[in-house]
Amino acid sequence: EVAANLAVATAQAGVRTVLIDAHLRDPEQHTIFMVPNDKGLATALTSDATPPVQATQVANLSLLAAGPAPLTTSELLGSARMQEVLAGLLERSELVILDAPPIGQMADGTVLATVVDGVLLVVRAGETRRPVALEAKEVLDRVGARILGTVYVEPRRRWPGGW
């Protein structure tokens, strides 16, 4: 939800924004923005096809859904093709935001941290324990990720629908 809110806020400020659901194992951006998830980042990473970016109901905001989950998510997210997809999307927009999986659960989030310009570490009140947050920061430091800041959020709430 943090990535979606950030993407909406930047788009509403007039910044042409693309939100990528890079949480390939458990995507949710397609649900939040009520768009299909039959094609997406996974599709673009496993082919030479143009990334299937979709318009959203928010002006200046497009979404690259996750698409069908491949078996080798970490390898794909760290691939040269991922770099190509990101570069292509940056040519068409002013800002690209990735919704990434948590650091530490799988390698996916850590791999993504190495291919982006900066990372926001999300800490959930009542859910994220201090040792887990500290370990995530240490992992990001070890891989040379640029931590832009930390976002402290209330416990998860489901989207009421619409913006």
Sequence and secondary structure as in RCSB ss.txt:
>XXXX:A:sequence
EVAANLAVATAQAGVRTVLIDAHLRDPEQHTIFMVPNDKGLATALTSDATPPVQATQVANLSLLAAGPAPLTTSE
LLGSARMQEVLAGLLERSELVILDAPPIGQMADGTVLATVVDGVLLVVRAGETRRPVALEAKEVLDRVGARILGT
VYVEPRRRWPGGW
>XXXX:A:secstr
 HHHHHHHHHHHTT  EEEEE  TTS  HHHHTT   SSSHHHHHTSSS    EE SSTTEEEE   S  S HHH
HHTSHHHHHHHHHHHHH SEEEEE   BTTBSHHHHHHTTSS EEEEEETTTS HHHHHHHHHHHHHTT  EEEE
EEE S     S  
